[in-house]
């Protein structure tokens, strides 16, 4: 059974969101993340796109000889 802890502050949601520059992106801009973050960044792109009224696409791509997840703002 896992121990129950008390008096541990909850991290603000914005700490997670600031890890990626979705809110600052202009049309046509792009950033990439390691492939192990592909699923989480894809979900985040969808959720933030709806909240911000923007459209982001996430695609697997090769960069510098390694596979990464690319994120573009398209609308």
Secondary structure, DSSP 8 states (H G I E B T S, - for coil): ------S-----HHHHHTTS-GGG--TT-EEEEEGGGHHHHHHHHHHHHHHHT--EEEEEEEETTEEEEEEEE--
